[in-house]
Amino acid sequence: MAGRHRIPARVMALVAVVLWSTAASAFKLSLAHLTPYMLVLLSSAASLAVLWTIDLLRGGGGLALDAGAALRGLLNPFLYYLVLLTAYDRLPAQIAMVINYLWPIMLVLLSIPVLGQRIGLPGLAAVGISFGGVAMLALGAGGDLSGAEWGPMGLALLSTVIWAGYWLLNMRTRTSGVTALRGNFQWGLIYLLAYGLLTGSLRPVSAPGLLGAAYVGLFEMSLTYVVWLTALSRARTTAEVSSMIYLTPFLSLLAIAVAVGERISPWTVGGLVLVIFGIVLERGMNRVGGAGSRS
C-alpha cells in the first residue's frame, strides 16, 4: 500500500506547492478591487464553505465553537490575514511574500519562552542569516533605507509572529485537521463580521473582487491545506514531501513577475535565498539535535 501511495503523495504535494505559490499574486491582484478587510471577509467565507462541505462529506459538520477554536480563529484568519493583506496592499508583492516566509524562524524564537526550548549559537546563526535576508530586502527597497516603507514591512513581520503563535496553539489541539481549521474560520468569520459592523468597513463588491476572494479562499486558505494534509498522510515519511515546500517562494516570485508584472529585484532573490537558507540550516540542526517534534 505504501508503494502505491508514494507517487500520489508527491503529486498531491506538488499540486499544493503550485497552488500556494500563486497566493501572493492572487493577494495583490485582488487588492486592486477590494480593501484588505473585504478580501479577508469574503475569502474566509469561501474557505468556511469549502471546509464545511469537506467535513460534511467525511461525516462531520457539526458546530465547532469551542474555546480553543475561538482563540485560534482570532489569530487565523482574523488577525493574521488582516495584518498580512494590509502589508500586501502597501508593499510590492515580492517584498511582502519574502518577509512573510520568515515565520518558521519566528516559530523557533517563540518556542524558546513558550515551550522552554533552547537555541545554541549555531541556531542563533541560522536565525541571523534569515533576518539578514530581510535586511537585504530593506536595503534593496529603492536603493537605500529611506526607500523602504518601514510601517508595511513591520506589518509583514508582525504577520509572521501571529502565524507562528497560531501554530504553537495548533500543536495543542486534538481535533482533526479539517474540523479544527473549520472551527477557526467559523470564529474568524464572527470576528470579521463584528469588526466590519463596528468600524463601518463593509464595502460594495465588484465581480473581479468576488472572483479574487473566492480564489484566495479556495487555494490559499482551505482546499490547498486539505490537499497538503492528504499528501502528508499518504507519504511513507513526512520528509518525503515536506521538503517540496521550499519550492513555493521561488515559484511565487515567478508568478509575481508573470501575473502581477513586478520586476523581480536581485535584492529580493538574494534576500529570499538567505531566508530559506537560514530556515533549512535551523531545521537541519534541529533534527540532528533530536528536537524534531517541534515541527
Sequence and secondary structure as in RCSB ss.txt:
>XXXX:A:sequence
MAGRHRIPARVMALVAVVLWSTAASAFKLSLAHLTPYMLVLLSSAASLAVLWTIDLLRGGGGLALDAGAALRGLL
NPFLYYLVLLTAYDRLPAQIAMVINYLWPIMLVLLSIPVLGQRIGLPGLAAVGISFGGVAMLALGAGGDLSGAEW
GPMGLALLSTVIWAGYWLLNMRTRTSGVTALRGNFQWGLIYLLAYGLLTGSLRPVSAPGLLGAAYVGLFEMSLTY
VVWLTALSRARTTAEVSSMIYLTPFLSLLAIAVAVGERISPWTVGGLVLVIFGIVLERGMNRVGGAGSRS
>XXXX:A:secstr
 HHHHHHHHHHHHHHHHHHHHTHHHHHHHHTTTS HHHHHHHHHHHHHHHHHHHHHHTT  S    HHHHHHHII
IIIIHHHHHHHHHHHS HHHHHHHHTTHHHHHHHHHHHHH     HHHHHHHHHHHHHHHHHHHHSTTSGGGS H
HHHHHHHHHHHHHHHHHHHHTT  S HHHHHHHHHHHHHHHHHHHHHHHT      HHHHHHHHHHIIIIIIHHH
HHHHHHHHHSSSTHHHHGGGGGHHHHHHHHIIIII     HHHHHHHHHHHHHHHHHHHHHHHTT GGG 
